[in-house]
Structures are given as C-alpha cells and as structure tokens.
Amino acid sequence: MKTKKAAKVPTKAIEITENLEKRSFALLRITGYFLLVFSLVNYLAILLPPQLTNPNWEFEAIGRMVDNVWSILLGFTFIFLFTQSSIINGKQIATLKFLSWIALVIGIFYLLMLPLGINNSLTLYRNINNQFATQQAQQQEQIQQITERLQTVTSPQQLNSIASGLNIPIDPNSNKSPEELKKQISQQIQTSAQTALDTATTAKRGQTINLVKTSVRINLGTIISGFCFISLWRLTGWIRTIDKNV
C-alpha cells in the first residue's frame, strides 16, 4: 500500500513584494470597515430602547460605550493605513474624508458624555444614601411600635407571643416577671437593630466604593476616548486637504 508523500515545505525565504504589501494593508482596511459595522450594531444594541430619565440606564450605557470604544478606534486606524505606493481613488477619498469628520463628531460626543456621567454618579450616590436613610427610618419606626406595644402588655403569655413573633428565644417555663421579660426583649431588639445597622452600613460602604471606582473608570474613559478620536481626526487631516496638495 502506497503512502502519501508529505507536502513539501518551502526551504527558501519568501520576499514580501510591493503587491503583497498592498494586499496586506487592504486586508487591514477591510477588517477596519467590518469593525465599524460591528461597532454600529453594538452601539445600537446599547442605546435602544433609550431610557433617558433612568440614571442607572444612562450610567450603564455610558460605561458600555467606553468599554467598547476599542473596536471603533481599531476600525478607524486600520482604514487609514496606507503605504507609500498606495493609490487612493476618488470614491475612497470621499469616504475617508467623511470618516475623518465622523471621528471628530464621535470624539465630541464622548466628551459631552462626561457631564452626564458625573451627574449620574452623583445621583446614584444620593440614591444609595436615601435608600440607607429610608431603611433606618423604617427600622426605627418598627422598634418604636414594638416598644410602645411592650409598654401595654402585662401578661407573660403576651410577652412570649411577642418574643416568638420577633424570633427572640425565651424559655416559656421561665419564672421571670413581666418587667424582666420586657427588659430581655428590649435588649434583644436593640442588639438585633445594631446588627442590622452594622450590616447595612457595611453594604452601603461597599456600594459607595464600587460606585466611586466605576465612576472614575467611566468618566476618565470618556475623556480619554474623546481625545483619542479628536487626535485621530487631526492625524487624518491629510485626507481632508488632499485636493489642496495635489
């Protein structure tokens, strides 16, 4: 049985000719256009449907646009890559001029998102504080109601019923007086309230830290992204003035 001969591996080095160089850069430009189309679809998915009165949605949308900015930047970079021997026809010049101005528009758009991002950051911070304050007010109101109820109860059975409803362990066979039971229940309520306060405070601190980290990343990202696109617009000025230089 004959065995197939292994494919021969070229032993000589291959020189990258001018034609191959042009094809390589053409491949990058095609990839750039695909990246722009992909970015457009991605941004539409982020922005639709809009919820312009929802600070959570706005903040998340800005963050996602900052996180996905790399695809647009790479797309523009690949599209404007040319070699010294490249030939750009009239249609390409018009397209490149249009994309150059689009880069400026996108850069301004990212910079304009900065005030919105800062405002949403402050709004979300206030929401965290308001939520914490509301929880504490509700907890204090509940404690006040239970305390007032304890003042009107006199029998051990009623006190045991209150303790059972609050999941406070009390020995039903205890010989403690109603006043002692009231004191025990009050102490347990205060202990539980302090534990709940500590837990809520820890959660609030964690939410605040995460918000600050995310806010710095997003708002700083809008500034960097904006200046990147404006720099790209400036560096592609040659295509906008190409008619004057001919």
Short mmCIF file of the C-alpha atoms (twelve columns), coordinates in Angstrom:
data_MODEL
# 
_entry.id   MODEL 
# 
loop_
_atom_site.group_PDB 
_atom_site.id 
_atom_site.type_symbol 
_atom_site.label_atom_id 
_atom_site.label_alt_id 
_atom_site.label_comp_id 
_atom_site.label_asym_id 
_atom_site.label_seq_id 
_atom_site.Cartn_x 
_atom_site.Cartn_y 
_atom_site.Cartn_z 
_atom_site.pdbx_PDB_model_num 
ATOM 1   C CA . MET A 1   0.000   0.000  0.000  1 
ATOM 2   C CA . LYS A 2   1.498   3.303  -1.076 1 
ATOM 3   C CA . THR A 3   1.800   6.084  1.437  1 
ATOM 4   C CA . LYS A 4   1.053   9.676  0.508  1 
ATOM 5   C CA . LYS A 5   4.045   11.904 0.208  1 
ATOM 6   C CA . ALA A 6   4.206   14.696 2.747  1 
ATOM 7   C CA . ALA A 7   3.664   18.169 1.367  1 
ATOM 8   C CA . LYS A 8   6.914   19.884 0.625  1 
ATOM 9   C CA . VAL A 9   7.791   22.740 2.912  1 
ATOM 10  C CA . PRO A 10  9.392   25.718 1.133  1 
ATOM 11  C CA . THR A 11  13.046  25.929 2.036  1 
ATOM 12  C CA . LYS A 12  13.660  29.320 0.519  1 
ATOM 13  C CA . ALA A 13  12.635  32.584 2.184  1 
ATOM 14  C CA . ILE A 14  9.797   34.479 0.530  1 
ATOM 15  C CA . GLU A 15  10.277  38.133 -0.228 1 
ATOM 16  C CA . ILE A 16  7.322   40.410 0.544  1 
ATOM 17  C CA . THR A 17  6.809   42.222 -2.704 1 
ATOM 18  C CA . GLU A 18  5.064   45.545 -3.166 1 
ATOM 19  C CA . ASN A 19  1.971   43.694 -4.393 1 
ATOM 20  C CA . LEU A 20  1.825   41.512 -1.278 1 
ATOM 21  C CA . GLU A 21  2.308   44.567 0.911  1 
ATOM 22  C CA . LYS A 22  -0.651  46.271 -0.750 1 
ATOM 23  C CA . ARG A 23  -2.809  43.166 -0.223 1 
ATOM 24  C CA . SER A 24  -1.841  43.009 3.437  1 
ATOM 25  C CA . PHE A 25  -2.842  46.605 4.068  1 
ATOM 26  C CA . ALA A 26  -6.021  46.091 2.030  1 
ATOM 27  C CA . LEU A 27  -6.889  43.229 4.377  1 
ATOM 28  C CA . LEU A 28  -6.445  45.551 7.358  1 
ATOM 29  C CA . ARG A 29  -8.725  48.161 5.789  1 
ATOM 30  C CA . ILE A 30  -11.428 45.568 5.121  1 
ATOM 31  C CA . THR A 31  -11.135 44.455 8.742  1 
ATOM 32  C CA . GLY A 32  -11.462 48.111 9.768  1 
ATOM 33  C CA . TYR A 33  -14.745 48.508 7.900  1 
ATOM 34  C CA . PHE A 34  -16.082 45.299 9.461  1 
ATOM 35  C CA . LEU A 35  -15.120 46.628 12.902 1 
ATOM 36  C CA . LEU A 36  -17.016 49.863 12.258 1 
ATOM 37  C CA . VAL A 37  -20.132 47.947 11.192 1 
ATOM 38  C CA . PHE A 38  -19.821 45.679 14.221 1 
ATOM 39  C CA . SER A 39  -19.426 48.727 16.474 1 
ATOM 40  C CA . LEU A 40  -22.502 50.398 14.977 1 
ATOM 41  C CA . VAL A 41  -24.630 47.312 15.653 1 
ATOM 42  C CA . ASN A 42  -23.207 47.033 19.156 1 
ATOM 43  C CA . TYR A 43  -23.908 50.688 19.973 1 
ATOM 44  C CA . LEU A 44  -27.466 50.418 18.673 1 
ATOM 45  C CA . ALA A 45  -27.975 47.443 20.988 1 
ATOM 46  C CA . ILE A 46  -26.662 49.553 23.889 1 
ATOM 47  C CA . LEU A 47  -28.747 52.657 23.175 1 
ATOM 48  C CA . LEU A 48  -32.039 51.046 22.108 1 
ATOM 49  C CA . PRO A 49  -34.542 51.301 23.608 1 
ATOM 50  C CA . PRO A 50  -33.470 54.557 25.316 1 
ATOM 51  C CA . GLN A 51  -34.355 55.268 28.952 1 
ATOM 52  C CA . LEU A 52  -33.191 58.858 29.224 1 
ATOM 53  C CA . THR A 53  -34.830 59.509 32.601 1 
ATOM 54  C CA . ASN A 54  -33.231 56.481 34.243 1 
ATOM 55  C CA . PRO A 55  -29.816 57.361 35.763 1 
ATOM 56  C CA . ASN A 56  -28.941 53.671 36.181 1 
ATOM 57  C CA . TRP A 57  -29.531 53.000 32.474 1 
ATOM 58  C CA . GLU A 58  -27.645 56.137 31.399 1 
ATOM 59  C CA . PHE A 59  -24.674 55.317 33.639 1 
ATOM 60  C CA . GLU A 60  -24.552 51.715 32.430 1 
ATOM 61  C CA . ALA A 61  -24.908 52.774 28.775 1 
ATOM 62  C CA . ILE A 62  -22.003 55.236 29.057 1 
ATOM 63  C CA . GLY A 63  -19.889 52.549 30.721 1 
ATOM 64  C CA . ARG A 64  -20.621 50.031 27.976 1 
ATOM 65  C CA . MET A 65  -19.788 52.576 25.261 1 
ATOM 66  C CA . VAL A 66  -16.470 53.314 26.979 1 
ATOM 67  C CA . ASP A 67  -15.717 49.602 27.284 1 
ATOM 68  C CA . ASN A 68  -16.430 49.018 23.575 1 
ATOM 69  C CA . VAL A 69  -14.583 52.058 22.218 1 
ATOM 70  C CA . TRP A 70  -11.571 49.963 21.222 1 
ATOM 71  C CA . SER A 71  -13.428 48.414 18.254 1 
ATOM 72  C CA . ILE A 72  -14.163 51.824 16.699 1 
ATOM 73  C CA . LEU A 73  -10.636 53.102 17.293 1 
ATOM 74  C CA . LEU A 74  -9.109  49.990 15.719 1 
ATOM 75  C CA . GLY A 75  -11.542 50.214 12.821 1 
ATOM 76  C CA . PHE A 76  -10.575 53.827 12.064 1 
ATOM 77  C CA . THR A 77  -6.870  53.037 12.490 1 
ATOM 78  C CA . PHE A 78  -6.983  50.094 10.070 1 
ATOM 79  C CA . ILE A 79  -8.994  52.030 7.475  1 
ATOM 80  C CA . PHE A 80  -6.474  54.898 7.337  1 
ATOM 81  C CA . LEU A 81  -3.413  52.647 6.949  1 
ATOM 82  C CA . PHE A 82  -1.708  53.176 3.591  1 
ATOM 83  C CA . THR A 83  1.740   52.569 2.210  1 
ATOM 84  C CA . GLN A 84  3.805   54.972 0.159  1 
ATOM 85  C CA . SER A 85  2.891   53.123 -3.019 1 
ATOM 86  C CA . SER A 86  -0.860  53.042 -2.283 1 
ATOM 87  C CA . ILE A 87  -3.284  54.521 -4.780 1 
ATOM 88  C CA . ILE A 88  -6.485  56.121 -3.444 1 
ATOM 89  C CA . ASN A 89  -9.265  56.670 -5.946 1 
ATOM 90  C CA . GLY A 90  -11.889 59.400 -5.827 1 
ATOM 91  C CA . LYS A 91  -14.566 57.321 -4.068 1 
ATOM 92  C CA . GLN A 92  -12.100 56.255 -1.372 1 
ATOM 93  C CA . ILE A 93  -11.059 59.872 -0.811 1 
ATOM 94  C CA . ALA A 94  -14.696 60.912 -0.289 1 
ATOM 95  C CA . THR A 95  -15.278 58.018 2.120  1 
ATOM 96  C CA . LEU A 96  -12.118 58.736 4.077  1 
ATOM 97  C CA . LYS A 97  -12.959 62.451 4.353  1 
ATOM 98  C CA . PHE A 98  -16.384 61.533 5.695  1 
ATOM 99  C CA . LEU A 99  -14.909 59.089 8.242  1 
ATOM 100 C CA . SER A 100 -12.349 61.673 9.318  1 
ATOM 101 C CA . TRP A 101 -15.133 64.110 10.214 1 
ATOM 102 C CA . ILE A 102 -17.109 61.289 11.851 1 
ATOM 103 C CA . ALA A 103 -14.117 60.697 14.140 1 
ATOM 104 C CA . LEU A 104 -14.348 64.327 15.280 1 
ATOM 105 C CA . VAL A 105 -18.095 64.012 15.903 1 
ATOM 106 C CA . ILE A 106 -17.598 60.836 17.948 1 
ATOM 107 C CA . GLY A 107 -14.810 62.491 19.938 1 
ATOM 108 C CA . ILE A 108 -17.027 65.466 20.806 1 
ATOM 109 C CA . PHE A 109 -19.867 63.059 21.654 1 
ATOM 110 C CA . TYR A 110 -17.656 61.203 24.166 1 
ATOM 111 C CA . LEU A 111 -16.523 64.449 25.775 1 
ATOM 112 C CA . LEU A 112 -20.140 65.610 26.062 1 
ATOM 113 C CA . MET A 113 -20.948 62.400 27.934 1 
ATOM 114 C CA . LEU A 114 -18.623 63.477 30.771 1 
ATOM 115 C CA . PRO A 115 -21.065 65.923 32.462 1 
ATOM 116 C CA . LEU A 116 -23.846 63.342 32.131 1 
ATOM 117 C CA . GLY A 117 -21.624 60.661 33.645 1 
ATOM 118 C CA . ILE A 118 -20.665 62.890 36.583 1 
ATOM 119 C CA . ASN A 119 -24.294 63.898 37.169 1 
ATOM 120 C CA . ASN A 120 -25.421 60.253 37.102 1 
ATOM 121 C CA . SER A 121 -22.633 59.325 39.512 1 
ATOM 122 C CA . LEU A 122 -23.851 61.934 41.990 1 
ATOM 123 C CA . THR A 123 -27.476 60.856 41.508 1 
ATOM 124 C CA . LEU A 124 -26.636 57.208 42.181 1 
ATOM 125 C CA . TYR A 125 -24.642 58.237 45.261 1 
ATOM 126 C CA . ARG A 126 -27.626 60.178 46.576 1 
ATOM 127 C CA . ASN A 127 -29.859 57.175 45.865 1 
ATOM 128 C CA . ILE A 128 -27.595 54.967 47.975 1 
ATOM 129 C CA . ASN A 129 -27.759 57.433 50.869 1 
ATOM 130 C CA . ASN A 130 -31.524 57.852 50.528 1 
ATOM 131 C CA . GLN A 131 -32.063 54.109 50.479 1 
ATOM 132 C CA . PHE A 132 -29.933 53.706 53.602 1 
ATOM 133 C CA . ALA A 133 -31.777 56.535 55.377 1 
ATOM 134 C CA . THR A 134 -35.168 55.055 54.419 1 
ATOM 135 C CA . GLN A 135 -34.206 51.632 55.742 1 
ATOM 136 C CA . GLN A 136 -33.025 53.133 59.026 1 
ATOM 137 C CA . ALA A 137 -36.204 55.207 59.381 1 
ATOM 138 C CA . GLN A 138 -38.352 52.124 58.789 1 
ATOM 139 C CA . GLN A 139 -36.321 50.148 61.307 1 
ATOM 140 C CA . GLN A 140 -36.632 52.882 63.932 1 
ATOM 141 C CA . GLU A 141 -40.365 53.079 63.330 1 
ATOM 142 C CA . GLN A 142 -40.701 49.322 63.823 1 
ATOM 143 C CA . ILE A 143 -38.673 49.466 67.043 1 
ATOM 144 C CA . GLN A 144 -40.837 52.330 68.291 1 
ATOM 145 C CA . GLN A 145 -44.015 50.392 67.559 1 
ATOM 146 C CA . ILE A 146 -42.728 47.284 69.349 1 
ATOM 147 C CA . THR A 147 -41.554 49.347 72.322 1 
ATOM 148 C CA . GLU A 148 -44.957 51.015 72.655 1 
ATOM 149 C CA . ARG A 149 -46.646 47.628 72.442 1 
ATOM 150 C CA . LEU A 150 -44.399 46.257 75.174 1 
ATOM 151 C CA . GLN A 151 -45.484 49.078 77.468 1 
ATOM 152 C CA . THR A 152 -49.126 47.994 77.232 1 
ATOM 153 C CA . VAL A 153 -48.538 44.244 77.690 1 
ATOM 154 C CA . THR A 154 -48.669 42.825 81.216 1 
ATOM 155 C CA . SER A 155 -49.058 39.047 80.957 1 
ATOM 156 C CA . PRO A 156 -46.108 36.663 80.361 1 
ATOM 157 C CA . GLN A 157 -48.150 34.853 77.663 1 
ATOM 158 C CA . GLN A 158 -48.457 38.030 75.592 1 
ATOM 159 C CA . LEU A 159 -44.792 38.776 76.064 1 
ATOM 160 C CA . ASN A 160 -43.887 35.235 74.939 1 
ATOM 161 C CA . SER A 161 -46.106 35.742 71.893 1 
ATOM 162 C CA . ILE A 162 -44.309 38.993 71.005 1 
ATOM 163 C CA . ALA A 163 -40.918 37.358 71.505 1 
ATOM 164 C CA . SER A 164 -41.930 34.422 69.311 1 
ATOM 165 C CA . GLY A 165 -43.052 36.791 66.550 1 
ATOM 166 C CA . LEU A 166 -39.666 38.524 66.687 1 
ATOM 167 C CA . ASN A 167 -37.738 35.223 66.770 1 
ATOM 168 C CA . ILE A 168 -36.374 36.090 70.210 1 
ATOM 169 C CA . PRO A 169 -35.626 32.928 72.237 1 
ATOM 170 C CA . ILE A 170 -37.363 32.943 75.635 1 
ATOM 171 C CA . ASP A 171 -37.864 29.982 77.908 1 
ATOM 172 C CA . PRO A 172 -41.646 29.531 78.312 1 
ATOM 173 C CA . ASN A 173 -41.061 27.835 81.695 1 
ATOM 174 C CA . SER A 174 -39.075 30.786 82.985 1 
ATOM 175 C CA . ASN A 175 -40.194 32.336 86.289 1 
ATOM 176 C CA . LYS A 176 -39.169 35.821 85.224 1 
ATOM 177 C CA . SER A 177 -41.544 38.655 85.941 1 
ATOM 178 C CA . PRO A 178 -43.165 40.629 83.092 1 
ATOM 179 C CA . GLU A 179 -40.787 43.520 83.710 1 
ATOM 180 C CA . GLU A 180 -37.771 41.211 83.405 1 
ATOM 181 C CA . LEU A 181 -39.182 39.711 80.216 1 
ATOM 182 C CA . LYS A 182 -39.780 43.185 78.800 1 
ATOM 183 C CA . LYS A 183 -36.211 44.130 79.579 1 
ATOM 184 C CA . GLN A 184 -34.883 40.961 77.948 1 
ATOM 185 C CA . ILE A 185 -36.965 41.514 74.823 1 
ATOM 186 C CA . SER A 186 -35.901 45.171 74.617 1 
ATOM 187 C CA . GLN A 187 -32.247 44.211 74.890 1 
ATOM 188 C CA . GLN A 188 -32.635 41.599 72.158 1 
ATOM 189 C CA . ILE A 189 -34.380 44.158 69.927 1 
ATOM 190 C CA . GLN A 190 -31.584 46.682 70.432 1 
ATOM 191 C CA . THR A 191 -28.955 44.031 69.720 1 
ATOM 192 C CA . SER A 192 -30.731 42.939 66.530 1 
ATOM 193 C CA . ALA A 193 -31.171 46.570 65.459 1 
ATOM 194 C CA . GLN A 194 -27.470 47.281 65.972 1 
ATOM 195 C CA . THR A 195 -26.524 44.175 63.996 1 
ATOM 196 C CA . ALA A 196 -28.842 45.233 61.166 1 
ATOM 197 C CA . LEU A 197 -27.353 48.739 61.271 1 
ATOM 198 C CA . ASP A 198 -23.799 47.391 61.061 1 
ATOM 199 C CA . THR A 199 -24.766 45.139 58.128 1 
ATOM 200 C CA . ALA A 200 -26.497 47.998 56.290 1 
ATOM 201 C CA . THR A 201 -23.559 50.336 56.931 1 
ATOM 202 C CA . THR A 202 -21.110 47.764 55.547 1 
ATOM 203 C CA . ALA A 203 -23.294 47.230 52.484 1 
ATOM 204 C CA . LYS A 204 -23.586 50.983 51.942 1 
ATOM 205 C CA . ARG A 205 -19.811 51.399 52.207 1 
ATOM 206 C CA . GLY A 206 -19.265 48.614 49.676 1 
ATOM 207 C CA . GLN A 207 -21.789 50.113 47.237 1 
ATOM 208 C CA . THR A 208 -20.189 53.543 47.594 1 
ATOM 209 C CA . ILE A 209 -16.679 52.206 46.956 1 
ATOM 210 C CA . ASN A 210 -17.849 50.281 43.882 1 
ATOM 211 C CA . LEU A 211 -19.678 53.370 42.603 1 
ATOM 212 C CA . VAL A 212 -16.585 55.553 43.030 1 
ATOM 213 C CA . LYS A 213 -14.375 53.020 41.221 1 
ATOM 214 C CA . THR A 214 -16.851 52.627 38.374 1 
ATOM 215 C CA . SER A 215 -17.425 56.376 38.143 1 
ATOM 216 C CA . VAL A 216 -13.704 57.138 37.893 1 
ATOM 217 C CA . ARG A 217 -13.229 54.442 35.249 1 
ATOM 218 C CA . ILE A 218 -16.193 55.550 33.138 1 
ATOM 219 C CA . ASN A 219 -15.706 59.321 33.382 1 
ATOM 220 C CA . LEU A 220 -11.958 59.074 32.815 1 
ATOM 221 C CA . GLY A 221 -12.687 56.718 29.932 1 
ATOM 222 C CA . THR A 222 -14.952 59.274 28.248 1 
ATOM 223 C CA . ILE A 223 -12.160 61.879 28.413 1 
ATOM 224 C CA . ILE A 224 -9.517  59.523 27.022 1 
ATOM 225 C CA . SER A 225 -11.861 58.236 24.313 1 
ATOM 226 C CA . GLY A 226 -12.842 61.756 23.285 1 
ATOM 227 C CA . PHE A 227 -9.258  62.928 22.941 1 
ATOM 228 C CA . CYS A 228 -8.306  59.725 21.075 1 
ATOM 229 C CA . PHE A 229 -10.950 60.397 18.420 1 
ATOM 230 C CA . ILE A 230 -10.047 64.080 18.179 1 
ATOM 231 C CA . SER A 231 -6.373  63.107 17.788 1 
ATOM 232 C CA . LEU A 232 -7.384  60.639 15.092 1 
ATOM 233 C CA . TRP A 233 -9.257  63.437 13.321 1 
ATOM 234 C CA . ARG A 234 -6.183  65.681 13.484 1 
ATOM 235 C CA . LEU A 235 -3.848  62.928 12.269 1 
ATOM 236 C CA . THR A 236 -6.126  62.234 9.306  1 
ATOM 237 C CA . GLY A 237 -6.097  65.880 8.236  1 
ATOM 238 C CA . TRP A 238 -4.059  64.876 5.200  1 
ATOM 239 C CA . ILE A 239 -7.109  63.241 3.612  1 
ATOM 240 C CA . ARG A 240 -9.237  66.359 4.151  1 
ATOM 241 C CA . THR A 241 -6.628  68.583 2.454  1 
ATOM 242 C CA . ILE A 242 -5.509  66.105 -0.202 1 
ATOM 243 C CA . ASP A 243 -7.172  68.105 -3.002 1 
ATOM 244 C CA . LYS A 244 -5.210  71.196 -1.993 1 
ATOM 245 C CA . ASN A 245 -1.918  69.326 -2.021 1 
ATOM 246 C CA . VAL A 246 -2.382  67.805 -5.445 1 
# 
